[in-house]
Amino acid sequence: MSPGGTFVTGEQMDTILYSRYVSAKLRRKGPTKSFDNVIDNTF
């Protein structure tokens, strides 16, 4: 049983972060470029 609905494992969190990263890459608008740089430095 998971302790709560909002609880996620580290692996799930990595997947969520990566999917956000990919979607930001795909959008490729002006502001997302700087966002990409922040994510790139995180990974």
CHARMM-style PDB file with segment names, atoms N, HN, CA, C and O in Angstrom:
ATOM      1  N   MET     1       0.845  -1.202   0.000  1.00  0.00      PROA
ATOM      2  CA  MET     1       0.000   0.000   0.000  1.00  0.00      PROA
ATOM      3  C   MET     1       0.881   1.252   0.000  1.00  0.00      PROA
ATOM      4  O   MET     1       1.841   1.345   0.764  1.00  0.00      PROA
ATOM      5  N   SER     2       0.550   2.192  -0.846  1.00  0.00      PROA
ATOM      6  HN  SER     2      -0.230   2.117  -1.467  1.00  0.00      PROA
ATOM      7  CA  SER     2       1.289   3.457  -0.822  1.00  0.00      PROA
ATOM      8  C   SER     2       0.713   4.354   0.268  1.00  0.00      PROA
ATOM      9  O   SER     2      -0.496   4.349   0.504  1.00  0.00      PROA
ATOM     10  N   PRO     3       1.569   5.120   0.928  1.00  0.00      PROA
ATOM     11  CA  PRO     3       1.121   5.948   2.052  1.00  0.00      PROA
ATOM     12  C   PRO     3       0.126   7.034   1.668  1.00  0.00      PROA
ATOM     13  O   PRO     3      -0.637   7.495   2.517  1.00  0.00      PROA
ATOM     14  N   GLY     4       0.122   7.449   0.412  1.00  0.00      PROA
ATOM     15  HN  GLY     4       0.742   7.075  -0.277  1.00  0.00      PROA
ATOM     16  CA  GLY     4      -0.813   8.494   0.007  1.00  0.00      PROA
ATOM     17  C   GLY     4      -0.866   8.638  -1.495  1.00  0.00      PROA
ATOM     18  O   GLY     4       0.026   8.168  -2.201  1.00  0.00      PROA
ATOM     19  N   GLY     5      -1.902   9.283  -1.987  1.00  0.00      PROA
ATOM     20  HN  GLY     5      -2.626   9.664  -1.414  1.00  0.00      PROA
ATOM     21  CA  GLY     5      -2.084   9.424  -3.430  1.00  0.00      PROA
ATOM     22  C   GLY     5      -0.993  10.252  -4.083  1.00  0.00      PROA
ATOM     23  O   GLY     5      -0.686  10.066  -5.260  1.00  0.00      PROA
ATOM     24  N   THR     6      -0.405  11.171  -3.317  1.00  0.00      PROA
ATOM     25  HN  THR     6      -0.655  11.322  -2.361  1.00  0.00      PROA
ATOM     26  CA  THR     6       0.598  12.051  -3.910  1.00  0.00      PROA
ATOM     27  C   THR     6       2.000  11.454  -3.807  1.00  0.00      PROA
ATOM     28  O   THR     6       2.958  12.019  -4.335  1.00  0.00      PROA
ATOM     29  N   PHE     7       2.118  10.321  -3.133  1.00  0.00      PROA
ATOM     30  HN  PHE     7       1.340   9.863  -2.704  1.00  0.00      PROA
ATOM     31  CA  PHE     7       3.432   9.705  -2.949  1.00  0.00      PROA
ATOM     32  C   PHE     7       3.931   9.097  -4.259  1.00  0.00      PROA
ATOM     33  O   PHE     7       3.195   8.374  -4.932  1.00  0.00      PROA
ATOM     34  N   VAL     8       5.153   9.386  -4.612  1.00  0.00      PROA
ATOM     35  HN  VAL     8       5.750   9.974  -4.066  1.00  0.00      PROA
ATOM     36  CA  VAL     8       5.776   8.772  -5.785  1.00  0.00      PROA
ATOM     37  C   VAL     8       7.161   8.271  -5.417  1.00  0.00      PROA
ATOM     38  O   VAL     8       7.827   8.833  -4.548  1.00  0.00      PROA
ATOM     39  N   THR     9       7.582   7.219  -6.079  1.00  0.00      PROA
ATOM     40  HN  THR     9       7.041   6.763  -6.785  1.00  0.00      PROA
ATOM     41  CA  THR     9       8.922   6.699  -5.839  1.00  0.00      PROA
ATOM     42  C   THR     9       9.935   7.575  -6.563  1.00  0.00      PROA
ATOM     43  O   THR     9       9.566   8.406  -7.392  1.00  0.00      PROA
ATOM     44  N   GLY    10      11.196   7.389  -6.251  1.00  0.00      PROA
ATOM     45  HN  GLY    10      11.497   6.714  -5.577  1.00  0.00      PROA
ATOM     46  CA  GLY    10      12.249   8.148  -6.914  1.00  0.00      PROA
ATOM     47  C   GLY    10      12.229   7.912  -8.411  1.00  0.00      PROA
ATOM     48  O   GLY    10      12.454   8.832  -9.197  1.00  0.00      PROA
ATOM     49  N   GLU    11      11.957   6.665  -8.803  1.00  0.00      PROA
ATOM     50  HN  GLU    11      11.774   5.918  -8.164  1.00  0.00      PROA
ATOM     51  CA  GLU    11      11.936   6.333 -10.224  1.00  0.00      PROA
ATOM     52  C   GLU    11      10.798   7.059 -10.934  1.00  0.00      PROA
ATOM     53  O   GLU    11      10.975   7.580 -12.035  1.00  0.00      PROA
ATOM     54  N   GLN    12       9.624   7.087 -10.290  1.00  0.00      PROA
ATOM     55  HN  GLN    12       9.481   6.664  -9.396  1.00  0.00      PROA
ATOM     56  CA  GLN    12       8.488   7.798 -10.884  1.00  0.00      PROA
ATOM     57  C   GLN    12       8.779   9.289 -11.000  1.00  0.00      PROA
ATOM     58  O   GLN    12       8.422   9.924 -11.992  1.00  0.00      PROA
ATOM     59  N   MET    13       9.427   9.839  -9.985  1.00  0.00      PROA
ATOM     60  HN  MET    13       9.718   9.323  -9.179  1.00  0.00      PROA
ATOM     61  CA  MET    13       9.757  11.260 -10.007  1.00  0.00      PROA
ATOM     62  C   MET    13      10.720  11.563 -11.144  1.00  0.00      PROA
ATOM     63  O   MET    13      10.572  12.575 -11.829  1.00  0.00      PROA
ATOM     64  N   ASP    14      11.706  10.696 -11.350  1.00  0.00      PROA
ATOM     65  HN  ASP    14      11.826   9.874 -10.794  1.00  0.00      PROA
ATOM     66  CA  ASP    14      12.639  10.866 -12.466  1.00  0.00      PROA
ATOM     67  C   ASP    14      11.891  10.865 -13.792  1.00  0.00      PROA
ATOM     68  O   ASP    14      12.191  11.653 -14.689  1.00  0.00      PROA
ATOM     69  N   THR    15      10.903   9.960 -13.905  1.00  0.00      PROA
ATOM     70  HN  THR    15      10.660   9.319 -13.176  1.00  0.00      PROA
ATOM     71  CA  THR    15      10.120   9.867 -15.136  1.00  0.00      PROA
ATOM     72  C   THR    15       9.320  11.139 -15.366  1.00  0.00      PROA
ATOM     73  O   THR    15       9.246  11.641 -16.488  1.00  0.00      PROA
ATOM     74  N   ILE    16       8.717  11.662 -14.294  1.00  0.00      PROA
ATOM     75  HN  ILE    16       8.777  11.255 -13.383  1.00  0.00      PROA
ATOM     76  CA  ILE    16       7.929  12.891 -14.390  1.00  0.00      PROA
ATOM     77  C   ILE    16       8.814  14.063 -14.812  1.00  0.00      PROA
ATOM     78  O   ILE    16       8.456  14.838 -15.699  1.00  0.00      PROA
ATOM     79  N   LEU    17       9.966  14.180 -14.168  1.00  0.00      PROA
ATOM     80  HN  LEU    17      10.257  13.550 -13.447  1.00  0.00      PROA
ATOM     81  CA  LEU    17      10.889  15.270 -14.492  1.00  0.00      PROA
ATOM     82  C   LEU    17      11.378  15.148 -15.930  1.00  0.00      PROA
ATOM     83  O   LEU    17      11.482  16.145 -16.644  1.00  0.00      PROA
ATOM     84  N   TYR    18      11.679  13.919 -16.349  1.00  0.00      PROA
ATOM     85  HN  TYR    18      11.594  13.109 -15.768  1.00  0.00      PROA
ATOM     86  CA  TYR    18      12.196  13.729 -17.691  1.00  0.00      PROA
ATOM     87  C   TYR    18      11.130  14.027 -18.738  1.00  0.00      PROA
ATOM     88  O   TYR    18      11.434  14.589 -19.790  1.00  0.00      PROA
ATOM     89  N   SER    19       9.873  13.651 -18.455  1.00  0.00      PROA
ATOM     90  HN  SER    19       9.627  13.195 -17.601  1.00  0.00      PROA
ATOM     91  CA  SER    19       8.803  13.927 -19.412  1.00  0.00      PROA
ATOM     92  C   SER    19       8.578  15.430 -19.553  1.00  0.00      PROA
ATOM     93  O   SER    19       8.275  15.916 -20.643  1.00  0.00      PROA
ATOM     94  N   ARG    20       8.729  16.172 -18.440  1.00  0.00      PROA
ATOM     95  HN  ARG    20       8.976  15.777 -17.555  1.00  0.00      PROA
ATOM     96  CA  ARG    20       8.635  17.634 -18.504  1.00  0.00      PROA
ATOM     97  C   ARG    20       9.776  18.189 -19.338  1.00  0.00      PROA
ATOM     98  O   ARG    20       9.592  19.107 -20.137  1.00  0.00      PROA
ATOM     99  N   TYR    21      10.963  17.616 -19.141  1.00  0.00      PROA
ATOM    100  HN  TYR    21      11.112  16.870 -18.492  1.00  0.00      PROA
ATOM    101  CA  TYR    21      12.163  18.030 -19.871  1.00  0.00      PROA
ATOM    102  C   TYR    21      11.978  17.813 -21.372  1.00  0.00      PROA
ATOM    103  O   TYR    21      12.304  18.683 -22.179  1.00  0.00      PROA
ATOM    104  N   VAL    22      11.454  16.647 -21.734  1.00  0.00      PROA
ATOM    105  HN  VAL    22      11.189  15.940 -21.079  1.00  0.00      PROA
ATOM    106  CA  VAL    22      11.245  16.324 -23.145  1.00  0.00      PROA
ATOM    107  C   VAL    22      10.197  17.244 -23.760  1.00  0.00      PROA
ATOM    108  O   VAL    22      10.392  17.751 -24.864  1.00  0.00      PROA
ATOM    109  N   SER    23       9.089  17.464 -23.057  1.00  0.00      PROA
ATOM    110  HN  SER    23       8.931  17.051 -22.160  1.00  0.00      PROA
ATOM    111  CA  SER    23       8.032  18.322 -23.599  1.00  0.00      PROA
ATOM    112  C   SER    23       8.533  19.753 -23.771  1.00  0.00      PROA
ATOM    113  O   SER    23       8.145  20.441 -24.715  1.00  0.00      PROA
ATOM    114  N   ALA    24       9.395  20.201 -22.858  1.00  0.00      PROA
ATOM    115  HN  ALA    24       9.711  19.642 -22.091  1.00  0.00      PROA
ATOM    116  CA  ALA    24       9.982  21.534 -22.986  1.00  0.00      PROA
ATOM    117  C   ALA    24      10.882  21.604 -24.219  1.00  0.00      PROA
ATOM    118  O   ALA    24      10.896  22.606 -24.934  1.00  0.00      PROA
ATOM    119  N   LYS    25      11.627  20.535 -24.456  1.00  0.00      PROA
ATOM    120  HN  LYS    25      11.615  19.721 -23.876  1.00  0.00      PROA
ATOM    121  CA  LYS    25      12.489  20.469 -25.634  1.00  0.00      PROA
ATOM    122  C   LYS    25      11.646  20.517 -26.905  1.00  0.00      PROA
ATOM    123  O   LYS    25      12.009  21.185 -27.873  1.00  0.00      PROA
ATOM    124  N   LEU    26      10.523  19.809 -26.898  1.00  0.00      PROA
ATOM    125  HN  LEU    26      10.228  19.266 -26.112  1.00  0.00      PROA
ATOM    126  CA  LEU    26       9.692  19.724 -28.093  1.00  0.00      PROA
ATOM    127  C   LEU    26       9.017  21.050 -28.408  1.00  0.00      PROA
ATOM    128  O   LEU    26       8.829  21.387 -29.577  1.00  0.00      PROA
ATOM    129  N   ARG    27       8.651  21.804 -27.376  1.00  0.00      PROA
ATOM    130  HN  ARG    27       8.804  21.530 -26.426  1.00  0.00      PROA
ATOM    131  CA  ARG    27       7.965  23.085 -27.618  1.00  0.00      PROA
ATOM    132  C   ARG    27       8.884  24.090 -28.293  1.00  0.00      PROA
ATOM    133  O   ARG    27       8.484  24.761 -29.244  1.00  0.00      PROA
ATOM    134  N   ARG    28      10.122  24.194 -27.801  1.00  0.00      PROA
ATOM    135  HN  ARG    28      10.447  23.649 -27.029  1.00  0.00      PROA
ATOM    136  CA  ARG    28      11.136  25.042 -28.443  1.00  0.00      PROA
ATOM    137  C   ARG    28      10.706  26.491 -28.642  1.00  0.00      PROA
ATOM    138  O   ARG    28      11.001  27.086 -29.678  1.00  0.00      PROA
ATOM    139  N   LYS    29      10.017  27.059 -27.669  1.00  0.00      PROA
ATOM    140  HN  LYS    29       9.777  26.576 -26.828  1.00  0.00      PROA
ATOM    141  CA  LYS    29       9.721  28.492 -27.737  1.00  0.00      PROA
ATOM    142  C   LYS    29      10.863  29.250 -27.064  1.00  0.00      PROA
ATOM    143  O   LYS    29      11.730  28.635 -26.441  1.00  0.00      PROA
ATOM    144  N   GLY    30      10.872  30.559 -27.181  1.00  0.00      PROA
ATOM    145  HN  GLY    30      10.168  31.058 -27.686  1.00  0.00      PROA
ATOM    146  CA  GLY    30      11.951  31.369 -26.618  1.00  0.00      PROA
ATOM    147  C   GLY    30      12.220  31.099 -25.146  1.00  0.00      PROA
ATOM    148  O   GLY    30      13.342  30.745 -24.786  1.00  0.00      PROA
ATOM    149  N   PRO    31      11.210  31.258 -24.280  1.00  0.00      PROA
ATOM    150  CA  PRO    31      11.417  31.088 -22.839  1.00  0.00      PROA
ATOM    151  C   PRO    31      11.868  29.679 -22.451  1.00  0.00      PROA
ATOM    152  O   PRO    31      12.562  29.513 -21.448  1.00  0.00      PROA
ATOM    153  N   THR    32      11.484  28.661 -23.228  1.00  0.00      PROA
ATOM    154  HN  THR    32      10.920  28.796 -24.043  1.00  0.00      PROA
ATOM    155  CA  THR    32      11.828  27.299 -22.849  1.00  0.00      PROA
ATOM    156  C   THR    32      13.307  27.011 -23.071  1.00  0.00      PROA
ATOM    157  O   THR    32      13.834  26.035 -22.536  1.00  0.00      PROA
ATOM    158  N   LYS    33      13.981  27.846 -23.851  1.00  0.00      PROA
ATOM    159  HN  LYS    33      13.553  28.638 -24.285  1.00  0.00      PROA
ATOM    160  CA  LYS    33      15.420  27.637 -24.050  1.00  0.00      PROA
ATOM    161  C   LYS    33      16.159  27.772 -22.724  1.00  0.00      PROA
ATOM    162  O   LYS    33      16.994  26.932 -22.389  1.00  0.00      PROA
ATOM    163  N   SER    34      15.856  28.823 -21.971  1.00  0.00      PROA
ATOM    164  HN  SER    34      15.177  29.506 -22.243  1.00  0.00      PROA
ATOM    165  CA  SER    34      16.517  29.008 -20.682  1.00  0.00      PROA
ATOM    166  C   SER    34      16.089  27.908 -19.715  1.00  0.00      PROA
ATOM    167  O   SER    34      16.880  27.459 -18.885  1.00  0.00      PROA
ATOM    168  N   PHE    35      14.829  27.476 -19.827  1.00  0.00      PROA
ATOM    169  HN  PHE    35      14.186  27.840 -20.501  1.00  0.00      PROA
ATOM    170  CA  PHE    35      14.335  26.379 -18.996  1.00  0.00      PROA
ATOM    171  C   PHE    35      15.108  25.101 -19.305  1.00  0.00      PROA
ATOM    172  O   PHE    35      15.469  24.352 -18.397  1.00  0.00      PROA
ATOM    173  N   ASP    36      15.359  24.856 -20.588  1.00  0.00      PROA
ATOM    174  HN  ASP    36      15.066  25.464 -21.325  1.00  0.00      PROA
ATOM    175  CA  ASP    36      16.151  23.698 -21.002  1.00  0.00      PROA
ATOM    176  C   ASP    36      17.527  23.720 -20.355  1.00  0.00      PROA
ATOM    177  O   ASP    36      18.019  22.689 -19.897  1.00  0.00      PROA
ATOM    178  N   ASN    37      18.146  24.891 -20.318  1.00  0.00      PROA
ATOM    179  HN  ASN    37      17.746  25.729 -20.690  1.00  0.00      PROA
ATOM    180  CA  ASN    37      19.483  25.008 -19.745  1.00  0.00      PROA
ATOM    181  C   ASN    37      19.482  24.647 -18.268  1.00  0.00      PROA
ATOM    182  O   ASN    37      20.414  24.007 -17.781  1.00  0.00      PROA
ATOM    183  N   VAL    38      18.447  25.053 -17.560  1.00  0.00      PROA
ATOM    184  HN  VAL    38      17.690  25.574 -17.956  1.00  0.00      PROA
ATOM    185  CA  VAL    38      18.337  24.722 -16.139  1.00  0.00      PROA
ATOM    186  C   VAL    38      18.220  23.215 -15.973  1.00  0.00      PROA
ATOM    187  O   VAL    38      18.874  22.630 -15.110  1.00  0.00      PROA
ATOM    188  N   ILE    39      17.384  22.582 -16.802  1.00  0.00      PROA
ATOM    189  HN  ILE    39      16.853  23.058 -17.503  1.00  0.00      PROA
ATOM    190  CA  ILE    39      17.188  21.136 -16.710  1.00  0.00      PROA
ATOM    191  C   ILE    39      18.466  20.396 -17.101  1.00  0.00      PROA
ATOM    192  O   ILE    39      18.850  19.424 -16.449  1.00  0.00      PROA
ATOM    193  N   ASP    40      19.120  20.855 -18.161  1.00  0.00      PROA
ATOM    194  HN  ASP    40      18.808  21.644 -18.690  1.00  0.00      PROA
ATOM    195  CA  ASP    40      20.363  20.215 -18.604  1.00  0.00      PROA
ATOM    196  C   ASP    40      21.405  20.210 -17.488  1.00  0.00      PROA
ATOM    197  O   ASP    40      22.124  19.228 -17.308  1.00  0.00      PROA
ATOM    198  N   ASN    41      21.482  21.299 -16.749  1.00  0.00      PROA
ATOM    199  HN  ASN    41      20.898  22.097 -16.895  1.00  0.00      PROA
ATOM    200  CA  ASN    41      22.438  21.375 -15.650  1.00  0.00      PROA
ATOM    201  C   ASN    41      22.049  20.451 -14.506  1.00  0.00      PROA
ATOM    202  O   ASN    41      22.903  19.977 -13.758  1.00  0.00      PROA
ATOM    203  N   THR    42      20.738  20.198 -14.377  1.00  0.00      PROA
ATOM    204  HN  THR    42      20.043  20.584 -14.985  1.00  0.00      PROA
ATOM    205  CA  THR    42      20.262  19.328 -13.301  1.00  0.00      PROA
ATOM    206  C   THR    42      20.601  17.877 -13.594  1.00  0.00      PROA
ATOM    207  O   THR    42      20.960  17.125 -12.688  1.00  0.00      PROA
ATOM    208  N   PHE    43      20.488  17.477 -14.868  1.00  0.00      PROA
ATOM    209  HN  PHE    43      20.197  18.088 -15.604  1.00  0.00      PROA
ATOM    210  CA  PHE    43      20.755  16.083 -15.202  1.00  0.00      PROA
ATOM    211  C   PHE    43      22.249  15.866 -15.291  1.00  0.00      PROA
ATOM    212  OT1 PHE    43      22.696  14.752 -15.564  1.00  0.00      PROA
TER     213      PHE     43
END
